């Protein structure tokens, strides 16, 4: 019985062997080529991702710098707004005193403002700079 099985295997190998070997070599070649081709595609994708990542990092740094600049501008504007508010409140206070009949503080305040204006901001003393 063993001889019959061996004969059958030998006969099948002679008949189908070349086809099986050709199929195995062909399949191995296709698999190898697919893996080789995927490596190239993978490398290209990694290169593209690297360039995109560098580009995004550059843009993020630019945006951070812009945000810092805007923060500084907002702080400067806040100081100007506070100075204007202070002048408005002081003017309103002096106006109320002038309405009550005491015009001297209003005159002094206006004189200080005029002197500050003429000096270009150099001689402002207690007047907040806007």
C-alpha positions, 0 to 999 in steps of 0.5 A: 500500500505504501508503494502505491502511495509513493507511486501516486505521489511520484506520478502526481509530482511528474504531472503537476510538479512543473505547474506547481513550481511555476505557480509557487515562483510566480506567487512568490514574485508577485508577493515580493514585488508587492512588498517592494512596491509598498516599501516605495509607497510607504517611503514616499508617504513618510516623506510627504508627512514629514514635509507637511509636519515641518510646514505645520510646525512653521505655521504654528510658530508664526501664529504663536508669534502673531498671538504674542504681538497681538497680546502686546498690542492689547496691553498697550491699548488697555493702558491707553483706554485706562488713561482716557477713562481716567481723564474722562472721570477727572474732567467729569469730577471737575465739571461737577465742582464747576457746576457747584460754583468752584471753577478753580479746579477745572481751570487748573485741570484745563491748564495742565491739559493744555500744557501737556498738549503743547509739550507733546506729552513731556510735561504732563505731570499727574495727567495720564498719558493716552 
